[in-house]
Amino acid sequence: MKAQKCKQCKNETFQKDGICVICKIGITPIYTELIDLLKQDGKWDSRIQKTAENR
């Protein structure tokens, strides 16, 4: 079976319908939303630093 490109993300896939499993279950949009939320929240860096200092 030959790999083809996903119709949505252009990653290689062996799925018959041409859409990779990652796109089917929606991991890419969820990951993008999470990154956007973390960028909007200016406290992300300070949380990491406080956690590291407390150890």
C-alpha positions in Angstrom: 0.0 0.0 0.0 1.4 3.4 -1.0 1.3 6.4 1.3 -0.5 9.4 0.1 -0.8 13.0 1.4 -3.5 14.0 3.8 -6.1 16.2 2.2 -6.1 18.6 5.2 -2.6 18.7 6.6 -0.4 17.2 3.8 1.2 14.7 6.1 1.7 11.2 4.8 -1.1 8.8 5.5 -2.1 5.2 4.6 -5.9 5.9 5.2 -8.1 5.0 2.3 -10.1 8.2 2.5 -7.0 10.3 2.4 -7.4 12.0 5.8 -4.9 11.1 8.5 -5.9 9.9 11.9 -4.6 13.1 13.5 -6.9 15.2 11.5 -9.8 12.8 12.0 -9.7 13.1 15.8 -8.9 16.8 15.7 -5.6 16.9 17.5 -4.1 19.6 15.3 -6.9 22.1 16.0 -6.9 21.3 19.7 -3.1 21.8 19.8 -3.4 25.1 17.9 -6.1 26.4 20.3 -4.0 25.4 23.3 -1.0 27.3 22.0 -3.1 30.4 21.3 -4.5 30.3 24.9 -1.1 30.0 26.3 0.1 33.0 24.3 -2.8 35.1 25.4 -2.2 34.3 29.0 0.9 36.4 29.9 1.4 34.5 33.1 2.6 31.3 31.5 6.3 32.0 31.9 5.9 33.1 35.5 4.1 29.9 36.4 6.9 27.8 35.1 9.5 29.9 36.9 7.6 29.7 40.2 7.2 26.0 39.9 11.0 25.5 39.2 11.9 27.8 42.1 9.7 25.9 44.6 11.4 22.6 43.9 
